[in-house]
Amino acid sequence: MASELANMRSMRDINDYCVARGIMTLAQGMIELPPPEALRRLGGEALMRLDTHCYRNRKGEPDFVAAVEKLLRSEGVVARLASSVLATQGVTGAFVAALLHLKQLAGRSPTVLLLEPFYTYHLRQIKTAAGTDAQFVKLSSLKDGKYAFSDAMFAEIEAKLSSGEVDGVVMCNPVNPTGQVWAEASVRQMMDVVAKYPKKLLICDECYNDMVFDGHKHVSPIHLVPKDQDLPDSVVVCRGFSKSLGAQSWRVGYAVSSPKTSASMMDLSDPIYICTPILQHAVADFLTHHEKDFDTHIVELNKLLTANWVVLKEAFVKKFGWSAVDPSGTMYGNFIHDCSSDLDAVKLALQAGVGVCPGSMFTREGINATANTQTIRIHCGISAEKARKIAELLTQGL
């Protein structure tokens, strides 16, 4: 087991390990609930269009762009949006397009800064699309298992930007893996720091923007731009519907930035992706004509995620004695373990019949025999029945 686990680089590797052995898994962050029924029907209709085989508009079909603009207005965006929305192949398509734009801005392979802990695939996407190894700023951990977005962190980021050491900064909000939601003041501070330096870029992964709990509010840089002003060239917001609508395989995402930046991203990503997804029509129709269904789905999804966390948290604490770190958003929860390494904590969970992610996976150390962040991440995007089965498995005989 140890040697196989040591060779893993991502949560999907752990998930595959579990699936191959019939082990229930909370490792891979995939919503296991299907998209709303109305959306699935619209998906079928989109595939039955007589032009379903044709390339779609490179910037996004007009109905999709209009639906996204309407969605952004409904959440309080007052900035000018004309020519700012770009349809992409999922959030990843938006992220990669932003990296390609940053590479063109820099005139070379750019250096990109990740805030540690970070989403594992960002590290690999930077290496592949930007052609460089990422740099890191390590967040300060607090006693409750959460992390601080401190003045010291912003000072370190600014020093790297001003010296030319880094060209771009990635900001994940809400944060995968920690489940934290950035406060408005911190979002504004990050936005302002990056904007001070020419040809620098803030790339915001907002994949979980609809998954926010307990009265917390998601604030994006695009919410902070004054009425009727263009969005800044220095900010790219990457979003999609893989998590909120359970449409992972549909690959319907979008980027939001200034008209200039969006046009550059389209031009650079078009030769790679060739076409925006046909199922954007289904999402557009759903957002436009089924607004109440969308709102209800988000409310019910968040209720399910928080309820599953309560069930799983109780079982993990009872089984292992780990301390739970309640999330403010995303679909993840974390635990502080007392094992000698994160890998030992993963082994302990596997022996109990459940796959989990080691905290070190989300750091530059990755998975190895000695890495120890003292944290474990699970995902809660499963059915209530599966959450209950896992809880029963963990607590049987206790």
GURONU-754173 format. One line per 10 residues: number of its first residue (from 1); their letters; for each residue x, y, z of N, C-alpha, C. Coordinates in steps of 0.05 Angstrom, whole numbers, plus 5000, padded with zeros to 4 digits. Example, Ala and Ser with C-alpha at 12.3 -4.5 7.8 and 13.67 -1.06 7.14 Angstrom:
<rs>
1) AS) 5264 4886 5156 5246 4910 5156 5264 4934 5156 ~ 5257 4955 5142 5273 4979 5143 5258 5001 5157 $
</rs>
This chain:
<rs>
1) MASELANMRS) 5017 4976 5000 5000 5000 5000 5017 5025 5000 ~ 5038 5026 5016 5054 5050 5020 5067 5058 4994 ~ 5079 5039 4979 5093 5046 4954 5073 5056 4933 ~ 5050 5044 4932 5030 5053 4913 5020 5081 4919 ~ 5015 5087 4944 5006 5113 4952 5027 5134 4947 ~ 5052 5127 4952 5074 5147 4949 5077 5157 4920 ~ 5067 5141 4901 5070 5148 4873 5046 5165 4863 ~ 5027 5171 4881 5004 5186 4872 5009 5216 4874 ~ 4997 5231 4855 5001 5259 4854 4975 5275 4857 ~ 4952 5262 4855 4927 5277 4856 4906 5261 4870 $
11) MRDINDYCVA) 4884 5275 4876 4861 5262 4889 4848 5242 4870 ~ 4851 5246 4844 4840 5227 4825 4855 5200 4826 ~ 4882 5202 4831 4898 5178 4834 4888 5161 4858 ~ 4883 5175 4880 4873 5161 4904 4845 5150 4899 ~ 4828 5165 4885 4801 5155 4878 4803 5130 4861 ~ 4820 5130 4841 4823 5106 4824 4833 5082 4840 ~ 4851 5087 4859 4861 5066 4876 4838 5053 4892 ~ 4821 5070 4902 4798 5060 4918 4778 5045 4901 ~ 4771 5057 4878 4752 5045 4861 4761 5017 4852 ~ 4786 5014 4845 4797 4988 4837 4796 4967 4858 $
21) RGIMTLAQGM) 4794 4976 4883 4793 4957 4906 4767 4956 4921 ~ 4747 4969 4909 4720 4969 4921 4719 4984 4948 ~ 4736 5004 4951 4736 5020 4976 4720 5046 4971 ~ 4703 5052 4989 4688 5077 4987 4707 5101 4990 ~ 4703 5121 4973 4722 5143 4972 4710 5170 4976 ~ 4724 5187 4991 4717 5215 4994 4741 5232 4985 ~ 4757 5221 4967 4781 5234 4958 4777 5253 4934 ~ 4764 5243 4913 4761 5260 4889 4738 5279 4892 ~ 4743 5305 4886 4723 5325 4889 4704 5326 4865 ~ 4687 5306 4863 4667 5305 4841 4639 5304 4853 $
31) IELPPPEALR) 4622 5322 4846 4594 5321 4854 4582 5296 4843 ~ 4572 5279 4861 4561 5253 4852 4531 5254 4846 ~ 4519 5278 4850 4491 5282 4844 4488 5291 4815 ~ 4467 5281 4801 4463 5289 4773 4454 5318 4771 ~ 4458 5330 4747 4447 5357 4743 4416 5357 4746 ~ 4404 5380 4751 4375 5381 4753 4361 5369 4729 ~ 4338 5357 4733 4324 5343 4711 4319 5361 4687 ~ 4310 5386 4693 4304 5404 4672 4329 5410 4655 ~ 4352 5412 4668 4377 5417 4653 4384 5393 4636 ~ 4380 5369 4647 4387 5346 4631 4369 5344 4606 $
41) RLGGEALMRL) 4344 5351 4609 4326 5351 4586 4336 5371 4565 ~ 4343 5395 4574 4353 5415 4556 4379 5406 4543 ~ 4395 5391 4557 4419 5380 4545 4413 5362 4522 ~ 4392 5345 4525 4384 5328 4503 4374 5343 4479 ~ 4359 5365 4485 4349 5381 4463 4372 5395 4448 ~ 4392 5404 4463 4415 5417 4450 4429 5397 4431 ~ 4431 5372 4439 4445 5352 4422 4428 5345 4398 ~ 4402 5350 4399 4384 5344 4377 4382 5367 4357 ~ 4395 5390 4362 4394 5412 4344 4406 5403 4317 ~ 4395 5414 4295 4405 5407 4269 4434 5417 4264 $
51) DTHCYRNRKG) 4442 5437 4280 4469 5447 4277 4487 5437 4299 ~ 4480 5415 4312 4495 5406 4335 4523 5398 4328 ~ 4528 5392 4303 4555 5383 4294 4573 5406 4287 ~ 4563 5430 4287 4578 5453 4278 4594 5466 4300 ~ 4616 5478 4292 4632 5493 4312 4615 5515 4324 ~ 4619 5520 4350 4605 5542 4363 4622 5567 4362 ~ 4609 5590 4368 4623 5615 4368 4647 5614 4387 ~ 4670 5623 4378 4695 5621 4394 4694 5636 4420 ~ 4679 5657 4421 4676 5673 4446 4653 5663 4463 ~ 4636 5647 4451 4612 5637 4465 4587 5645 4449 $
61) EPDFVAAVEK) 4568 5627 4448 4543 5632 4434 4529 5656 4447 ~ 4515 5672 4431 4502 5696 4442 4482 5690 4465 ~ 4468 5667 4463 4449 5661 4485 4464 5654 4511 ~ 4487 5641 4509 4502 5635 4533 4515 5660 4545 ~ 4526 5677 4529 4539 5701 4539 4518 5719 4552 ~ 4494 5721 4540 4473 5737 4552 4463 5725 4578 ~ 4461 5699 4580 4453 5685 4604 4473 5690 4627 ~ 4498 5688 4620 4519 5693 4641 4519 5722 4650 ~ 4516 5740 4631 4515 5768 4639 4492 5773 4657 ~ 4469 5761 4652 4445 5764 4669 4451 5752 4697 $
71) LLRSEGVVAR) 4464 5729 4697 4471 5717 4723 4490 5735 4739 ~ 4509 5747 4726 4528 5765 4740 4513 5789 4751 ~ 4495 5800 4735 4479 5823 4745 4463 5815 4770 ~ 4452 5791 4769 4435 5782 4792 4451 5780 4818 ~ 4477 5776 4816 4493 5774 4840 4507 5800 4848 ~ 4501 5821 4833 4510 5847 4841 4532 5860 4825 ~ 4540 5848 4803 4561 5860 4786 4549 5884 4771 ~ 4561 5907 4775 4551 5932 4762 4571 5943 4741 ~ 4594 5931 4739 4613 5939 4719 4603 5935 4690 ~ 4615 5947 4671 4608 5943 4643 4616 5915 4635 $
81) LASSVLATQG) 4599 5900 4622 4604 5872 4615 4606 5867 4585 ~ 4602 5887 4569 4603 5882 4540 4630 5872 4532 ~ 4630 5849 4518 4655 5836 4508 4673 5827 4530 ~ 4662 5822 4554 4679 5813 4577 4676 5784 4583 ~ 4654 5771 4575 4649 5743 4581 4659 5725 4558 ~ 4675 5705 4566 4686 5687 4546 4678 5658 4554 ~ 4664 5644 4536 4657 5616 4541 4682 5599 4539 ~ 4685 5579 4557 4709 5563 4558 4702 5534 4562 ~ 4722 5517 4558 4719 5488 4563 4723 5484 4594 ~ 4702 5490 4609 4704 5487 4638 4721 5509 4650 $
91) VTGAFVAALL) 4723 5507 4677 4740 5526 4691 4769 5523 4683 ~ 4777 5498 4678 4805 5493 4669 4811 5507 4643 ~ 4792 5507 4624 4796 5521 4599 4800 5551 4603 ~ 4786 5562 4622 4789 5591 4629 4817 5595 4642 ~ 4824 5577 4660 4850 5580 4674 4873 5578 4655 ~ 4872 5559 4637 4894 5555 4618 4895 5579 4598 ~ 4872 5589 4590 4872 5612 4573 4884 5636 4586 ~ 4879 5639 4613 4891 5661 4628 4921 5658 4629 ~ 4931 5634 4633 4960 5629 4633 4973 5635 4606 ~ 4959 5628 4585 4970 5634 4558 4971 5664 4553 $
101) HLKQLAGRSP) 4951 5678 4563 4951 5708 4561 4974 5720 4577 ~ 4978 5709 4601 5000 5719 4618 5027 5714 4605 ~ 5030 5692 4591 5054 5686 4577 5059 5706 4555 ~ 5038 5714 4541 5041 5734 4520 5048 5761 4532 ~ 5034 5768 4555 5040 5793 4568 5069 5795 4576 ~ 5080 5773 4588 5107 5774 4598 5128 5772 4575 ~ 5120 5762 4552 5139 5759 4530 5158 5736 4534 ~ 5151 5718 4553 5168 5695 4559 5151 5676 4576 ~ 5163 5654 4585 5149 5636 4603 5146 5650 4630 ~ 5122 5656 4639 5118 5672 4663 5120 5655 4688 $
111) TVLLLEPFYT) 5127 5668 4710 5127 5655 4736 5101 5661 4751 ~ 5088 5641 4761 5061 5644 4773 5063 5636 4802 ~ 5050 5651 4819 5050 5647 4848 5025 5633 4857 ~ 5029 5611 4872 5007 5597 4885 5008 5602 4915 ~ 4984 5605 4927 4982 5607 4956 4979 5579 4967 ~ 4997 5571 4984 4998 5544 4995 4984 5541 5022 ~ 4965 5522 5024 4958 5500 5006 4942 5509 4981 ~ 4946 5493 4960 4934 5501 4934 4921 5476 4921 ~ 4904 5482 4901 4892 5460 4885 4913 5447 4869 ~ 4915 5421 4871 4937 5406 4859 4940 5410 4829 $
121) YHLRQIKTAA) 4918 5410 4814 4920 5413 4785 4930 5440 4776 ~ 4927 5461 4793 4938 5487 4785 4968 5484 4781 ~ 4981 5469 4799 5010 5466 4797 5018 5454 4770 ~ 5004 5433 4762 5010 5420 4737 5002 5436 4712 ~ 4980 5451 4715 4971 5467 4692 4991 5490 4687 ~ 5002 5501 4709 5022 5522 4706 5047 5512 4692 ~ 5055 5488 4700 5079 5476 4688 5075 5471 4659 ~ 5051 5461 4652 5045 5454 4624 5040 5478 4606 ~ 5022 5496 4616 5014 5519 4599 5033 5543 4600 ~ 5044 5548 4624 5062 5571 4626 5091 5562 4621 $
131) GTDAQFVKLS) 5097 5537 4625 5124 5527 4619 5144 5532 4641 ~ 5134 5538 4665 5152 5543 4688 5142 5529 4713 ~ 5159 5527 4732 5151 5517 4758 5139 5540 4774 ~ 5118 5534 4789 5105 5555 4805 5122 5563 4828 ~ 5117 5587 4838 5129 5596 4863 5106 5595 4884 ~ 5114 5598 4910 5094 5595 4931 5097 5616 4953 ~ 5074 5622 4964 5073 5637 4989 5056 5620 5008 ~ 5068 5612 5030 5055 5594 5048 5038 5610 5068 ~ 5012 5603 5069 4994 5616 5087 5000 5609 5116 ~ 4995 5627 5134 5000 5622 5162 4976 5607 5173 $
141) SLKDGKYAFS) 4981 5584 5186 4960 5568 5198 4952 5579 5225 ~ 4927 5577 5231 4917 5586 5257 4910 5562 5274 ~ 4905 5567 5300 4901 5545 5318 4876 5528 5312 ~ 4856 5541 5299 4832 5526 5293 4834 5510 5267 ~ 4857 5509 5255 4861 5494 5230 4856 5510 5205 ~ 4847 5534 5208 4844 5551 5185 4869 5567 5179 ~ 4869 5583 5158 4893 5597 5149 4888 5627 5149 ~ 4909 5643 5153 4906 5672 5154 4914 5685 5128 ~ 4897 5703 5118 4905 5720 5095 4915 5746 5107 ~ 4940 5745 5115 4951 5766 5133 4965 5788 5117 $
151) DAMFAEIEAK) 4971 5810 5131 4986 5832 5119 5014 5822 5111 ~ 5025 5804 5126 5051 5793 5119 5050 5778 5093 ~ 5028 5763 5088 5024 5749 5063 5024 5769 5040 ~ 5008 5790 5043 5005 5809 5021 5032 5824 5016 ~ 5047 5829 5038 5073 5842 5035 5092 5824 5019 ~ 5091 5798 5024 5109 5779 5010 5101 5777 4981 ~ 5074 5777 4975 5065 5776 4948 5074 5801 4933 ~ 5070 5825 4946 5078 5850 4933 5108 5851 4927 ~ 5123 5841 4946 5153 5841 4942 5160 5824 4917 ~ 5147 5802 4914 5153 5785 4890 5143 5798 4864 $
161) LSSGEVDGVV) 5121 5812 4865 5111 5826 4841 5129 5849 4834 ~ 5136 5865 4854 5152 5890 4849 5180 5883 4839 ~ 5191 5861 4848 5218 5854 4840 5219 5840 4813 ~ 5195 5833 4803 5194 5819 4777 5198 5789 4781 ~ 5199 5780 4806 5203 5751 4811 5179 5735 4802 ~ 5155 5746 4804 5131 5732 4794 5115 5751 4775 ~ 5100 5739 4757 5084 5754 4738 5054 5751 4743 ~ 5046 5730 4756 5018 5726 4762 5013 5713 4788 ~ 4989 5717 4799 4981 5706 4824 4955 5691 4821 ~ 4953 5667 4832 4928 5651 4831 4914 5654 4858 $
171) MCNPVNPTGQ) 4889 5661 4856 4872 5664 4880 4848 5646 4878 ~ 4845 5627 4895 4823 5608 4895 4803 5617 4916 ~ 4778 5623 4908 4758 5632 4927 4730 5623 4919 ~ 4717 5607 4937 4727 5595 4961 4751 5576 4956 ~ 4765 5571 4977 4791 5557 4975 4788 5527 4975 ~ 4799 5515 4954 4803 5486 4954 4833 5482 4959 ~ 4841 5469 4981 4827 5449 4996 4814 5458 5023 ~ 4819 5482 5032 4813 5489 5060 4784 5494 5066 ~ 4768 5501 5045 4740 5508 5049 4735 5536 5060 ~ 4756 5553 5059 4753 5580 5070 4742 5599 5048 $
181) VWAEASVRQM) 4729 5620 5056 4718 5640 5038 4733 5666 5045 ~ 4743 5679 5024 4758 5704 5028 4739 5727 5037 ~ 4748 5743 5056 4733 5766 5064 4736 5788 5042 ~ 4716 5806 5041 4717 5826 5020 4742 5843 5022 ~ 4750 5851 5046 4774 5867 5049 4799 5854 5037 ~ 4801 5828 5041 4824 5813 5030 4823 5811 5000 ~ 4799 5807 4989 4796 5806 4960 4805 5833 4948 ~ 4796 5854 4960 4802 5881 4950 4833 5886 4952 ~ 4845 5877 4974 4873 5881 4978 4889 5866 4957 ~ 4881 5841 4951 4895 5825 4931 4892 5839 4903 $
191) MDVVAKYPKK) 4869 5847 4897 4863 5860 4872 4880 5885 4868 ~ 4882 5902 4889 4897 5927 4888 4927 5922 4886 ~ 4937 5902 4900 4966 5896 4900 4975 5888 4872 ~ 4959 5871 4859 4967 5862 4832 4965 5885 4812 ~ 4944 5901 4814 4938 5922 4795 4960 5944 4795 ~ 4976 5945 4816 4997 5966 4818 5020 5962 4799 ~ 5022 5937 4788 5046 5931 4772 5037 5924 4743 ~ 5049 5937 4723 5041 5933 4695 5047 5904 4687 ~ 5030 5894 4670 5033 5868 4657 5034 5845 4678 ~ 5020 5849 4700 5016 5827 4719 4987 5819 4719 $
201) LLICDECYND) 4982 5794 4728 4955 5784 4726 4946 5769 4751 ~ 4922 5775 4760 4909 5760 4782 4889 5741 4769 ~ 4894 5715 4773 4876 5694 4762 4860 5683 4785 ~ 4834 5687 4783 4816 5679 4805 4800 5654 4797 ~ 4806 5632 4811 4790 5607 4807 4767 5608 4826 ~ 4743 5612 4814 4718 5615 4831 4699 5592 4824 ~ 4711 5568 4821 4695 5544 4815 4673 5539 4835 ~ 4677 5547 4860 4658 5541 4881 4643 5566 4891 ~ 4640 5586 4873 4629 5611 4882 4600 5608 4892 ~ 4585 5588 4883 4558 5584 4892 4556 5567 4918 $
211) MVFDGHKHVS) 4578 5556 4926 4579 5538 4949 4590 5552 4973 ~ 4574 5568 4986 4582 5584 5009 4561 5580 5031 ~ 4571 5576 5056 4554 5567 5078 4552 5587 5101 ~ 4533 5582 5118 4531 5595 5145 4533 5625 5145 ~ 4520 5637 5126 4519 5666 5126 4544 5679 5114 ~ 4563 5664 5105 4587 5675 5092 4578 5685 5064 ~ 4592 5704 5053 4586 5716 5027 4610 5714 5009 ~ 4605 5704 4985 4627 5703 4965 4630 5731 4952 ~ 4654 5742 4953 4660 5767 4940 4682 5763 4919 ~ 4676 5772 4895 4695 5769 4873 4706 5797 4866 $
221) PIHLVPKDQD) 4730 5798 4854 4740 5824 4845 4720 5838 4826 ~ 4705 5822 4810 4686 5835 4792 4663 5848 4806 ~ 4658 5841 4831 4638 5855 4847 4647 5882 4857 ~ 4673 5887 4856 4684 5911 4868 4690 5933 4847 ~ 4684 5928 4822 4689 5948 4801 4664 5966 4800 ~ 4668 5993 4800 4646 6012 4801 4628 6009 4777 ~ 4604 6020 4780 4583 6019 4759 4593 6031 4733 ~ 4587 6017 4712 4592 6025 4684 4622 6028 4677 ~ 4640 6018 4694 4668 6018 4687 4675 5990 4675 ~ 4695 5990 4657 4705 5965 4647 4719 5949 4669 $
231) LPDSVVVCRG) 4718 5923 4667 4734 5907 4686 4764 5912 4680 ~ 4781 5909 4700 4809 5915 4696 4823 5893 4679 ~ 4843 5901 4664 4859 5882 4648 4873 5862 4665 ~ 4878 5870 4690 4896 5854 4708 4881 5832 4723 ~ 4856 5828 4718 4840 5808 4733 4826 5789 4713 ~ 4828 5763 4717 4812 5743 4703 4798 5726 4723 ~ 4772 5725 4721 4756 5708 4738 4747 5683 4723 ~ 4753 5659 4733 4747 5634 4720 4724 5619 4735 ~ 4703 5613 4721 4680 5600 4734 4668 5578 4716 ~ 4650 5563 4727 4637 5543 4711 4613 5531 4726 $
241) FSKSLGAQSW) 4602 5509 4715 4578 5497 4726 4583 5467 4733 ~ 4608 5459 4733 4615 5431 4739 4606 5423 4767 ~ 4611 5441 4786 4605 5435 4814 4577 5443 4821 ~ 4569 5468 4816 4543 5478 4825 4520 5463 4812 ~ 4523 5454 4786 4501 5440 4773 4508 5411 4768 ~ 4530 5401 4779 4537 5373 4776 4543 5365 4747 ~ 4552 5385 4730 4555 5380 4702 4585 5377 4695 ~ 4599 5361 4710 4628 5359 4706 4637 5352 4678 ~ 4624 5332 4666 4632 5323 4640 4622 5341 4617 ~ 4606 5361 4624 4595 5378 4603 4616 5399 4594 $
251) RVGYAVSSPK) 4635 5406 4612 4656 5425 4607 4646 5452 4598 ~ 4626 5462 4612 4615 5489 4606 4626 5508 4627 ~ 4644 5526 4619 4654 5546 4637 4656 5573 4624 ~ 4666 5592 4639 4669 5619 4627 4690 5635 4642 ~ 4702 5654 4629 4720 5673 4641 4708 5701 4639 ~ 4715 5717 4658 4705 5745 4658 4729 5763 4662 ~ 4733 5782 4644 4756 5801 4646 4749 5825 4629 ~ 4769 5842 4625 4765 5865 4608 4762 5856 4579 ~ 4749 5872 4562 4747 5864 4534 4774 5857 4521 ~ 4795 5873 4528 4821 5868 4517 4832 5841 4526 $
261) TSASMMDLSD) 4831 5836 4552 4842 5810 4562 4825 5787 4551 ~ 4799 5789 4551 4782 5767 4541 4788 5761 4512 ~ 4792 5782 4496 4798 5778 4467 4825 5763 4464 ~ 4844 5771 4480 4870 5757 4479 4868 5728 4487 ~ 4853 5722 4508 4849 5695 4517 4836 5678 4496 ~ 4816 5689 4483 4802 5675 4461 4821 5668 4439 ~ 4837 5688 4431 4855 5684 4408 4876 5663 4414 ~ 4886 5662 4439 4907 5643 4446 4897 5615 4452 ~ 4873 5613 4462 4862 5586 4469 4848 5573 4446 ~ 4839 5588 4427 4823 5577 4404 4838 5555 4389 $
271) PIYICTPILQ) 4864 5558 4383 4878 5536 4370 4881 5510 4386 ~ 4877 5513 4412 4880 5489 4430 4853 5475 4433 ~ 4832 5491 4439 4806 5479 4445 4788 5477 4421 ~ 4794 5493 4400 4779 5493 4374 4750 5502 4376 ~ 4736 5494 4397 4707 5499 4398 4698 5501 4426 ~ 4680 5519 4431 4666 5520 4457 4644 5499 4457 ~ 4635 5489 4481 4618 5466 4482 4589 5470 4472 ~ 4578 5450 4459 4551 5451 4449 4531 5454 4472 ~ 4538 5442 4495 4519 5443 4518 4517 5470 4532 ~ 4532 5490 4522 4528 5516 4532 4499 5526 4527 $
281) HAVADFLTHH) 4487 5516 4505 4459 5524 4498 4440 5514 4520 ~ 4445 5490 4530 4427 5479 4551 4430 5495 4576 ~ 4455 5502 4584 4459 5518 4608 4447 5546 4604 ~ 4450 5557 4581 4438 5584 4575 4408 5583 4578 ~ 4396 5563 4567 4366 5560 4569 4358 5556 4598 ~ 4373 5540 4613 4366 5535 4641 4369 5561 4657 ~ 4390 5576 4654 4394 5600 4669 4373 5621 4662 ~ 4365 5621 4637 4346 5642 4627 4317 5636 4634 ~ 4309 5611 4631 4281 5604 4634 4274 5587 4658 ~ 4295 5580 4673 4290 5563 4697 4305 5575 4721 $
291) EKDFDTHIVE) 4303 5601 4724 4317 5615 4745 4311 5604 4773 ~ 4285 5599 4778 4277 5588 4804 4289 5560 4809 ~ 4289 5544 4788 4301 5518 4790 4331 5520 4797 ~ 4344 5539 4784 4373 5543 4790 4377 5551 4819 ~ 4362 5571 4828 4364 5580 4856 4358 5558 4876 ~ 4336 5543 4870 4328 5521 4888 4350 5500 4889 ~ 4361 5493 4866 4382 5473 4865 4406 5481 4882 ~ 4415 5506 4880 4438 5515 4895 4432 5514 4925 ~ 4408 5522 4933 4401 5521 4962 4401 5492 4972 ~ 4388 5474 4956 4387 5446 4964 4414 5433 4964 $
301) LNKLLTANWV) 4431 5440 4945 4458 5429 4944 4474 5436 4968 ~ 4473 5462 4976 4488 5471 4999 4477 5458 5025 ~ 4451 5454 5026 4440 5440 5049 4450 5412 5051 ~ 4452 5398 5028 4462 5371 5027 4491 5370 5036 ~ 4507 5388 5025 4536 5389 5031 4541 5393 5061 ~ 4526 5412 5073 4530 5417 5101 4520 5394 5118 ~ 4497 5382 5110 4486 5359 5125 4505 5336 5124 ~ 4516 5330 5100 4535 5308 5097 4560 5313 5115 ~ 4569 5338 5115 4593 5344 5132 4587 5338 5161 ~ 4564 5345 5171 4557 5340 5199 4558 5310 5204 $
311) VLKEAFVKKF) 4546 5294 5186 4546 5265 5190 4574 5253 5189 ~ 4590 5261 5169 4616 5250 5165 4635 5260 5187 ~ 4633 5285 5194 4650 5296 5215 4647 5281 5241 ~ 4623 5275 5249 4618 5261 5274 4630 5233 5273 ~ 4628 5220 5250 4639 5193 5247 4669 5193 5247 ~ 4682 5211 5233 4711 5213 5232 4723 5219 5260 ~ 4710 5238 5273 4720 5245 5300 4717 5222 5319 ~ 4694 5208 5317 4690 5185 5335 4709 5162 5329 ~ 4714 5157 5303 4731 5135 5296 4761 5140 5301 ~ 4770 5164 5294 4799 5169 5294 4808 5189 5316 $
321) GWSAVDPSGT) 4789 5203 5327 4796 5223 5347 4808 5249 5335 ~ 4804 5252 5308 4815 5276 5295 4798 5300 5301 ~ 4809 5324 5299 4794 5349 5303 4784 5359 5276 ~ 4758 5366 5276 4746 5375 5251 4749 5405 5247 ~ 4753 5413 5222 4756 5441 5214 4732 5448 5196 ~ 4712 5461 5207 4687 5467 5192 4693 5485 5169 ~ 4682 5478 5145 4685 5495 5121 4666 5519 5121 ~ 4673 5540 5107 4655 5563 5102 4644 5561 5074 ~ 4656 5544 5057 4647 5541 5029 4661 5517 5017 ~ 4658 5514 4991 4667 5491 4975 4650 5466 4982 $
331) MYGNFIHDCS) 4660 5443 4976 4646 5418 4983 4665 5400 5000 ~ 4685 5413 5012 4705 5399 5027 4705 5405 5057 ~ 4714 5385 5072 4719 5389 5100 4746 5378 5107 ~ 4758 5389 5128 4785 5381 5135 4786 5372 5164 ~ 4806 5355 5170 4811 5345 5197 4840 5349 5204 ~ 4845 5355 5229 4872 5355 5240 4877 5328 5253 ~ 4897 5314 5243 4902 5287 5253 4926 5287 5271 ~ 4931 5265 5285 4953 5263 5304 4973 5241 5296 ~ 4972 5233 5270 4990 5212 5260 5018 5224 5255 ~ 5037 5206 5251 5065 5215 5247 5069 5227 5220 $
341) SDLDAVKLAL) 5051 5222 5201 5052 5234 5174 5024 5235 5162 ~ 5020 5251 5142 4995 5251 5128 4989 5224 5115 ~ 5010 5212 5104 5007 5186 5091 4998 5165 5111 ~ 5008 5166 5135 4998 5147 5156 4969 5151 5162 ~ 4960 5176 5161 4932 5182 5166 4914 5171 5143 ~ 4924 5173 5119 4910 5162 5095 4908 5132 5098 ~ 4930 5119 5106 4930 5090 5109 4910 5082 5130 ~ 4909 5097 5152 4890 5090 5174 4862 5092 5164 ~ 4855 5112 5148 4828 5114 5137 4822 5092 5117 ~ 4842 5085 5100 4838 5063 5081 4833 5036 5095 $
351) QAGVGVCPGS) 4848 5032 5116 4844 5007 5132 4816 5006 5144 ~ 4804 5030 5149 4777 5031 5159 4756 5030 5137 ~ 4766 5031 5112 4748 5028 5089 4740 5053 5075 ~ 4755 5075 5079 4748 5100 5066 4773 5114 5055 ~ 4771 5124 5030 4793 5139 5018 4791 5168 5024 ~ 4814 5180 5031 4815 5209 5038 4840 5221 5025 ~ 4842 5247 5026 4866 5261 5014 4885 5271 5036 ~ 4911 5266 5033 4930 5278 5052 4933 5308 5047 ~ 4936 5323 5068 4940 5352 5065 4965 5359 5050 ~ 4985 5342 5051 5010 5348 5037 5007 5347 5007 $
361) MFTREGINAT) 4986 5335 4997 4980 5334 4969 4976 5362 4958 ~ 4968 5380 4975 4961 5408 4967 4984 5427 4974 ~ 5008 5416 4978 5032 5432 4983 5054 5423 4963 ~ 5075 5438 4963 5097 5432 4945 5111 5405 4951 ~ 5107 5396 4976 5119 5370 4984 5106 5346 4970 ~ 5080 5348 4965 5065 5326 4954 5063 5303 4973 ~ 5057 5279 4962 5054 5255 4979 5082 5243 4982 ~ 5090 5240 5006 5114 5224 5012 5112 5213 5040 ~ 5130 5196 5047 5128 5181 5072 5130 5198 5097 ~ 5142 5222 5095 5147 5238 5119 5132 5264 5120 $
371) ANTQTIRIHC) 5121 5273 5097 5107 5299 5096 5084 5299 5116 ~ 5082 5320 5132 5061 5321 5152 5051 5349 5157 ~ 5028 5355 5144 5014 5380 5148 4995 5378 5172 ~ 4991 5353 5181 4972 5346 5202 4943 5349 5193 ~ 4939 5350 5166 4911 5353 5156 4904 5331 5136 ~ 4878 5326 5136 4865 5308 5117 4841 5322 5105 ~ 4837 5319 5079 4813 5331 5066 4794 5309 5056 ~ 4768 5314 5061 4748 5296 5049 4729 5314 5033 ~ 4714 5301 5014 4693 5316 5000 4666 5306 5008 ~ 4646 5324 5007 4619 5318 5017 4599 5319 4995 $
381) GISAEKARKI) 4608 5320 4970 4589 5321 4948 4578 5294 4940 ~ 4567 5280 4959 4556 5253 4955 4527 5252 4964 ~ 4514 5231 4959 4486 5228 4968 4485 5226 4998 ~ 4462 5233 5010 4459 5230 5039 4461 5200 5047 ~ 4452 5183 5029 4453 5154 5034 4482 5144 5036 ~ 4499 5154 5017 4527 5145 5018 4541 5156 5042 ~ 4535 5181 5049 4547 5193 5074 4540 5176 5098 ~ 4515 5168 5099 4506 5152 5122 4520 5124 5122 ~ 4523 5112 5099 4536 5086 5097 4565 5088 5106 ~ 4579 5109 5098 4607 5113 5106 4608 5117 5137 $
391) AELLTQGL) 4590 5133 5147 4589 5138 5176 4585 5112 5191 ~ 4566 5096 5181 4561 5070 5194 4585 5052 5193 ~ 4599 5052 5170 4623 5035 5167 4644 5043 5187 ~ 4648 5069 5191 4669 5079 5209 4662 5075 5238 ~ 4637 5075 5245 4629 5074 5273 4619 5047 5282 ~ 4619 5027 5264 4609 5001 5272 4627 4989 5293 ~ 4615 4979 5314 4630 4967 5336 4641 4987 5357 ~ 4636 5013 5352 4647 5033 5371 4625 5040 5392 $
</rs>
